[in-house]
Amino acid sequence: MCRATYAVVIPTIGRASLGPLIDEIRRQAERSTGGSACRLAEIIIADDRAGTPAPPAVLDPAPPRIRVVRTGGRGPAAARNAGWRCSPAEWIVFVDDDVALGPGWLMALEHDLATADDRTVGVQARIRVPVGPGPLDDRDRQTRQLETGRWITADMAYRRRALAETGGFDESFRRAYREDSDLGLRAGELGELVRGERLTEHPVRTESWAAAIGRQRGNADDVAMRRLHGRAWRAASSSPRGRLHRHLALMGALASTSLLWRRHRGAAAVTAAVVASGYGELLADRASGVDRTPSDLLGVAASTLAIPPAAVAWWLWGLATRRPRRPRPPAAVLFDRDGTLIEDVPYNGDDRLVAPFAGVGNALARLRSTGVAVALVTNQSAVGHGWIDATEVEACHERLQQLVGPFDAIAWCPHTASDDCDCRKPRRGLLTDVIDRLGVDPAECVVIGDTAGDLGAAAAVGARAILVPNAETAPHEVATAPNVAPNVAEAVAMALTGAT
């Protein structure tokens, strides 16, 4: 039985809970009976600790494979993107590194994925936040919102094709805030997002009371959300309104008090009473669930004074700086030929055997319709060996263009590996030739191929690259490729949305 594959992507900054989480996933995978319509292909750890990013590395090749990608402290959106982009799995399951999984989590996950119909592009878990029975402080209340929020990436599965079409997470959201809602709203335009049956427990993280001041940065992200999705974004994503309107009123009253104090003491007294009332209400709300120890009350009181001005400052910063993202398509996409665009017939010189893979013609047409140049770069060592001649190669290229449309440039290398030429991939010659003819910047080009040689040639000229593996692609090439797509159509979608 052919089973759908899924990968679990875990962004992390090195919490101690990561190891037990991975162990639990592997234990449940080992106990699986194998009767599900879905199969866990790999676990990808997206390490976002500061440092020099490195290519994907395999930590454990035993199934389900564990590997790590490093993103150098660019934020959780970038970490999740790096995780899904290096996996060809049909489903990508994002899980936070500090959640607790129940004993039947993997079985329930596979049921959620197997029962999703073709219209479904995402399946969310049911999130539970364990808090005590007493009054909740503001930290507890904020985390508790995960239980009713939509598309929470503490445990959220997306079809990979939806990630490719949307470009994945918007990396301008540098914090773990609103990046999941933004992606959910964009993915929802492609299909349905549903809530599954699996249950995941998310802890309330211990933090100082001063951390509430730092959380006010979210007001800048809210500005970005409104610009990206309009006024109705809160309702569409089930996001509570928050207190910004109260903070704006409170800061307005405080400014009025300072302006009126010398000349209009009576009016200033009124606005001062408004300020005192506003701060009193905020303090009472935040202190409602606090242990009545002097240190706790002092921490709440001190941080309460700073929250309204911090919220307004971040809101103003967002108005001045946060702009909607506009994905920029590449200037050109350079394709390998055999095994990427067409069936790989070894050393073929017969144009009658040229057979494009399904979807290739539409994918290339999509590029042309957006003004992206399309080129072909291919090694043809059979010529150097004397098994076929240049006329036969050109006839195959002519037949390919009849089937999938014209290329803006074609370059091919006739040499063998022993010729030590400059044009044979993974060297840069073929790509340099095409890029020069097209008159484009290598950094604005994407190379799509099926081997490490294609990726190496792209790296040699400074272009981006996407691996589209096939049965002949070596496992280590897939495991170490920074960007992978299961087919040319999804690779093109990734290129157009900047998902590389």
N, C-alpha and C positions, 0 to 999 in steps of 0.2 A: 504493500500500500504506500502510495506517495503521500507523505505528510508535510503539512506546512511547517516551516521552521520559524523559530523566534529566538531573539537574543535578549538577554537582560543587561541593561546598561546602568551602572551605578556610579554617579558622580561622587567624588569624595575629596575631602581635605585631610584625610588621615585619621578620622575618628576611630576610637578603639572598637566601636561596634561593627566596623566593616568586616573583620575576620569572622566573627560569629554569624553574621548575615550570609556571607558566602558559603560557610560550612553548612548552614541550614538549607540553602538552595540546593547544594550538591547532595546532601543527605536525601532530600525529598526526590531529587532526580534519580538517584540510585534506587529508591524504593518504588519508582514508577513501574507500572506493569507493561508500559509500551503500547497500550491499547488506544491511546488518545490519537486524535487526528492531528495533533500538533507535537512538535519535537523541539526541545531546548538544544539549540546549536552551540551556544557559547555564552559565557559571562564576560562582559567587558567592563573593566574598572577604568573610569575616566578620572585620572589623578590631576586635580587642579591646584596642587600646592605650587607655590612660587618656585621657579627654577627654569632651566632650559628645556623646552619641549623636545621630545625624542620620538622617533617612529614607533608605531605599535610594536609591542614585544609580547611574546607568548610566555606566560608564567607556568602554565601546566597544559600540555597538549592532550591529556587524557579527557575523553568526553564526560561532561560538557567542558570544552576547552575554556581556559581562563587566560585572558590577556589584558594588557594595560596600555592605555594611551595617555600621554601627558600633555597638558594644555598650559602649564606655566602661570597659573593664577589669573586667567582671563575671565573667570566667573562661571557659574553653574550652567548658563545657556551655552557657552562655548564648550564646556566639558561634555554636555549631553550631545551636542552636535558632533563633536569628534568621535563619540561613541557610536552613534548610529551610522555615521558616514563610512566607517570602516567595516561594516557588516552587511552582507548581502541577504540577511534573513528577511522573511516576508513580514514579520511583526517585530517591533522594537518595544520592549517593556522597560520603562524608566522607573527605577526604584531608588529612594533616598537611602543613604548609607547608615541611617540610625533607626529605621523602622523595625518592627518585630513582626515576623510572619508566623501565622498559625500552622499547626501540623498538616492541614489540608490545603495550604495556600497554592502549591504548584498544580495540584489536581484541579482546583477551582479556576486557576488562571487558564489552564489548557481548555477547560470547558467554556470559559468566557470567549476565548479566541475561536474555538471550533464552532461555536454556535452563532458567531457574528456573520450576518449576511453580507452580500457584496456591497451594499450601500453603507455599511458601517466602516468608518475610517479610524475610530478610536474607541477603546473600552476602558472605563475608569473603575478603579477598585472602590470598595466601600471603606472609608477611613474612620477609624475609631481613635479618639484621643482620651487616654485614661486620666481623669481628674477626680479629685476627691468629692465627697457629697456636699461639702460646705460651700460658702461663698467663693466665687472665683475672682482672682485679681486680674489686672489687664493682660498680663502675660498668658494666663490660662485661657482667657476669653479669646485672645487673638488666635492661639493655636486651635482652640475648639472650633473655630470657623472652618477648619479643614474638613470637618465632618459634613458640612453642607455646601462647601465650595464645589465648583465644577472644574474638571480637567486638572486636578491636583497631581503634580508629578511626583508626589511621594510614592505613588503607584499608579502609573498611567501607561496604557499600551496604545501604540499607533501603528497603523499599516505603514510600511516603509515607503510605499508609493506616495502616501499623503505627505510624509516628511520631505520627499524629493520635490513634490509639486509646490509646496509652500516654502521650501528652503530651510525648514526646521526652525529652531528657536532664534529669535532676534537677539543677537549678541550685544546690541546696544543696551539691553537690560542686564546690567553687570551684577546685580544682586539676585538672590533667590526671592524675587517678588515681581509679580505680574508677567513674567516671561511665559509662564504656563497658560495664563488667561489669554495672552496675545496669540499664542500658537493655537489654542483651542478655538478662538473665534475665526482664525484663518482656515484651519482644517475643517471647521464646520461648514464652510462654503463648498467643500468637495463632497461631503457626505454626512452621515449621522455619527454623533458621539453619544455613546450609551453608558449606563452604569452597569457593571457586571455583578457577579455574586461573590467574588473573593473578598476577604476581609483582611485589612492591614492595620496594624496599630502604630500610631505615630506618637512619640513621647512629647511631653512638655519640656523644652530645653531650659536648663537652669541658666539664668543670666542676671546681671546686676540691674537695679532699677534705672541706672543711667542709660542702659541699652535702649530704653524707650525713646530717648532723645535721638539716637542714631536711626531708629526706625522711621523717623519723620522724613527721611530721604525718599520714602515711598510716595510722597506727594508729588515729587518730580516725575516719577514713573507714571502716576495717574494722569499727569498732563499729557504724557506721550500716548497713553491709552486712548484718551479722548481725541487726540489728533489722528490717531490711526483708525479708530473705530466709531467715532461720533459720540454724541451725548448718551446714546442708549447702551454703551458698553457695559455699564455696571449691571443693568438688568439682564443683559444677554449672558453675562458670565457669573451671575449670582454673587456679585461682589458688594458687600455692605458699603454704604455711603461714607462712613467715617465721620470724623469730627472737624474736618478742615473748615467748614462754614462757621463753626463756633469759634475756631481759633482766629479766623479772619475778623469776626466781629469783636472778639476780645482784644486783638491787637489794634483794631480801629478805635475802640474805646480808650485804650491806653494812650494812643497817639493824641486823641482829642483831649484827654485830661492834661497832658503836658503842654498842649498849645493854649488851653483855656485858663490854666492855673493863675496866671498873673492878672488877667483882666476880667475874667468872668468866673469868680470863685464859686458861685452857685451852680453854674453849668458844669464846672469842673468837678464839683462834689457829686453831681449826678453821674457823670461818666466814671468817676472813681468808684462809685458804688456798683456800677455795672461791671467794672474790672474785678472788684472784690468778689462779687457774686459769681462771675464766670470762673475765676480761679477756685473759689470755694466749691462750686459744683464739680469741677474737674478733679479736684483733690478728693472730694467725697467719693466720686465714682471709682477712682484708682485705688483708694484705700479700703474699699468695701470688703475685699477679700484678703486683706493683709493681716498677718499675725501682729498683734498689738505690742510688739517690742519697740523700744525707743529707736533702735537702729533702723528697723524697717520703716517706721513712720517718718523718720528723718530722711531716709533715702527717697521715699515716695514724695515727700514735700519738696525736697530740693529739685528732683527731676521734673516735678509738675511745673515749677516756675519756668523751666527752660523749654518745655514742649511746645507751647503756642508760638513763640518767636521762631523756633527751629522749623516748625511745620510751615509757617508762612514763608520763611526764607527759602526752603526747598521748593515750595510751590512757585515762587518767583523765579528761582533758578531754572525750574522746568519750563516755565513760559519763555524764558530767554534762550534756552539751549536745546530742549528736546524737540527734534523734528522727526516726522515719519520716515521710516527707512524706505529707500527706493532701490531695490536690487538692480544691479547693472549687469546686463548680459555680456558675455565675452565678445571680443572682437572677432575671434575665429575659433572654430573647433577642428582639431586635426585628428583624423581617425586612422587607426590601423585597419588593415583589410581582412586577412585570413583569420578566422576565429573570432572576429569582432563584428564586422559587417556581413560577412558571408561564411558559409560552411567551409571549414578548413579541409580542402582536398590537397594533400601533400604534393608540393612541387607541381601544381596544376598549370597547364598551358592550354587547356581546352575551354574555350569560352562557353561551351554548352553546359559545363558543370558549375558555372557561377550561380549560386543560389543564396540570395540574401536571407538573413534571419527575419522572422516575423517582426513587424513593427519598425524595421529599419527605415523603409521609405517614408513613413509618416514622421518619424523622428527627424530625419534630415529636412523634410519639408517644413517642419516646425521651426527649425533653425533658420532656414532661408526666409521664412515669412517674417521673422523678427530682425532681419538684416544682418544676421551673423554669417560670416564667410565659412564655407565648408571645404575642407581639404583632405587629401588622402596621402598617407606616408606609410610605405610598406617595404619590408625587406623581401627580395626575390633572389635568394642565393641559387636557385635552380639554374638561373642564367649563367652564373659564374661556374657552376659545375658542368655546364654544357648540356643539361637535360632538356631545357627549353630555350627559346630565343626571345629577343626583345619584341619581335612582331607578335608573338603569342601573348606576352604580358600585356601589350597595348590592346590586343583584341579582347582580353578579359576585362580590362578597364573600360573599354567602350561598351561591352555588354553590361557591366555593372551600372554604368550611367544610364543606359536604356531602362534599367529596372528600377533605380532609386533616384534618378535625377542627376543633374550635372554637378561636378565639383569645381570650385573656383581655382584650385591648384592641385596637381598630382605630382608626387615625387617618389621614385622608387630606387632602391639600391640593388645593383646586380651582383654584388660581391659576395664571396663566402667569408666565413668567420676567420679563416687563415689569411685573407688578403690584407688585414689590418688597415682597412680604409677609414676615412673620417665620416662616411655617410651612414654606415650600417648602424641601426639602433642596437644598443643604447647610446651610441655616440650621437653628436648633435647635428651632423651634416644635413640629413634629410629635413629636419625641422627648421634649421636655419635657412635653407633654400626656400622652403615654402613661406616662412614668415617674411623673408625679404621680398619675395614676389608679391605677397599680399599687402606689404607696407604697414604691418601692425606691430604693436608692442608685444614681445613675448610674454610679459607679465599679464597681458589681457587675453591670453590664449589658453585653451583647455585641450589636453591630449586624452583621447579615449582609446584604450587598447586592452589586450587580454594577457599580457606578460609583463614581467618586471623590466624587460627591455624597453617597453613603451614608457613606463614610469621613469626609468633612468634617463631616457632621451629628453623627457619633459623637464626633469630636474636639471639637466645639463644646460638648457636654454633659459631656465627660470619660468617655465610655464606650469600651470596647475595640471593635475592628472587624475583620471578616474579609471580604476581597473574594472573591467567587465569579465569576470572569470568564466571559463568553460571547463569541460571535462579534462582538457589537457593542461590547464593552468595548475602549476605546482601549489600544494597547500601552503608552503611557506611564503609564496608570493601573495596569496590572499591574506594570510595572517599578518603580514608586515606592510600591507598597502594602506596609506592614510585615507583613501577614498575608494569605496567599492560600490558597484551597482549590479543588480542581477541581470540587467539587460540594457541595450542601447537606449531604449526609450526613457528609462529612469535616469541613466547617465546624462542624457540631454536635459532632462528636467532639472537635475542637480546643477548642470552648467548654467542654465538660464536663470536660476534663482540664486546663483552665487554660493551654492552649497558645496564648496570645495575649499 
